[in-house]
Amino acid sequence: MGIERKQFPLRMSEDLYRAFERWAADEFRSVNAQIEAVLSEAAKKSGTVSYTHLRAHETREDLVCRLLL
């Protein structure tokens, strides 16, 4: 069982959405997962959220996939 996520609507331009689609495809993620990854990385870099907290939701398979990429 993974971490529970808060759902909310997000508005963005069509161009930005297409950019996230391409980026997500390059990294074998869904658009939602890509947006979450980008936001998590930004929060980590700002010092707002710890790296451990950001990785807590990942499964063993996620970590193996990161090593393979």
Backbone hydrogen bonds in HBPLUS format (Angstrom, degrees):
<---DONOR---> <-ACCEPTOR-->    atom                        ^
c    i                          cat <-CA-CA->   ^        H-A-AA   ^      H-
h    n   atom  resd res      DA  || num        DHA   H-A  angle D-A-AA Bond
n    s   type  num  typ     dist DA aas  dist angle  dist       angle   num
A0017-TYR N   A0013-SER O   2.98 MM   4  6.26 160.3  2.02 151.1 156.9     1
A0018-ARG N   A0014-GLU O   2.90 MM   4  6.13 160.6  1.94 150.3 155.2     2
A0019-ALA N   A0015-ASP O   2.96 MM   4  6.23 150.0  2.06 143.7 152.3     3
A0020-PHE N   A0016-LEU O   2.95 MM   4  6.29 153.9  2.02 149.6 156.2     4
A0021-GLU N   A0017-TYR O   2.87 MM   4  6.20 148.8  1.96 148.0 157.6     5
A0022-ARG N   A0018-ARG O   3.00 MM   4  6.30 161.6  2.04 150.8 153.9     6
A0023-TRP N   A0019-ALA O   2.98 MM   4  6.16 166.3  2.00 150.1 154.3     7
A0024-ALA N   A0020-PHE O   2.79 MM   4  5.81 161.7  1.82 147.9 153.4     8
A0025-ALA N   A0021-GLU O   2.97 MM   4  6.13 159.4  2.01 146.7 152.3     9
A0026-ASP N   A0022-ARG O   3.00 MM   4  6.27 153.6  2.07 147.9 155.0    10
A0027-GLU N   A0023-TRP O   3.20 MM   4  6.49 136.0  2.40 140.4 151.6    11
A0027-GLU N   A0024-ALA O   3.07 MM   3  5.18 131.4  2.31  98.2 111.3    12
A0029-ARG N   A0024-ALA O   2.89 MM   5  4.86 169.9  1.90 137.2 140.3    13
A0028-PHE N   A0025-ALA O   3.20 MM   3  4.91 167.3  2.22 101.8 104.6    14
A0034-GLN N   A0030-SER O   2.93 MM   4  6.18 151.7  2.01 147.5 155.7    15
A0035-ILE N   A0031-VAL O   2.92 MM   4  6.18 163.6  1.94 157.1 160.5    16
A0036-GLU N   A0032-ASN O   2.95 MM   4  6.17 162.6  1.98 150.2 155.3    17
A0037-ALA N   A0033-ALA O   2.88 MM   4  6.05 153.8  1.95 143.3 150.6    18
A0038-VAL N   A0034-GLN O   2.92 MM   4  6.18 160.7  1.96 153.3 157.8    19
A0039-LEU N   A0035-ILE O   2.93 MM   4  6.14 165.9  1.95 154.2 158.1    20
A0040-SER N   A0036-GLU O   2.82 MM   4  5.92 157.1  1.88 147.9 154.9    21
A0041-GLU N   A0037-ALA O   2.93 MM   4  6.06 159.7  1.97 147.0 152.3    22
A0042-ALA N   A0038-VAL O   3.01 MM   4  6.21 157.8  2.06 146.0 152.2    23
A0043-ALA N   A0039-LEU O   2.96 MM   4  6.17 156.1  2.01 147.1 153.4    24
A0044-LYS N   A0040-SER O   2.87 MM   4  6.09 155.1  1.93 147.5 154.8    25
A0045-LYS N   A0041-GLU O   2.90 MM   4  6.12 165.4  1.92 152.4 155.7    26
A0046-SER N   A0042-ALA O   3.03 MM   4  6.18 142.7  2.17 140.3 150.1    27
A0048-THR N   A0043-ALA O   3.10 MM   5  5.33 135.7  2.31 162.4 161.2    28
A0047-GLY N   A0044-LYS O   3.04 MM   3  5.22 149.1  2.14 103.8 113.4    29
A0054-LEU N   A0050-SER O   3.20 MM   4  6.54 155.4  2.26 146.3 152.8    30
A0055-ARG N   A0051-TYR O   3.08 MM   4  6.35 147.2  2.19 150.5 158.9    31
A0056-ALA N   A0052-THR O   3.06 MM   4  6.05 121.2  2.41 141.5 156.1    32
A0056-ALA N   A0053-HIS O   3.29 MM   3  5.16 146.4  2.41  95.9 105.5    33
A0058-GLU N   A0055-ARG O   3.07 MM   3  5.55 159.2  2.12 117.0 123.3    34
A0062-ASP N   A0059-THR O   3.11 MM   3  5.20 121.7  2.46  97.5 111.5    35
A0063-LEU N   A0059-THR O   3.25 MM   4  6.65 156.7  2.30 149.8 155.1    36
A0064-VAL N   A0060-ARG O   2.96 MM   4  6.28 154.2  2.03 149.8 157.2    37
A0065-CYS N   A0061-GLU O   2.93 MM   4  6.13 159.9  1.97 148.8 154.1    38
A0066-ARG N   A0062-ASP O   3.01 MM   4  6.32 150.5  2.10 145.3 153.2    39
A0067-LEU N   A0063-LEU O   3.10 MM   4  6.40 151.3  2.19 144.2 151.2    40
A0068-LEU N   A0064-VAL O   3.02 MM   4  6.33 148.7  2.12 148.5 157.3    41
A0069-LEU N   A0065-CYS O   3.03 MM   4  6.23 142.8  2.18 146.2 155.6    42
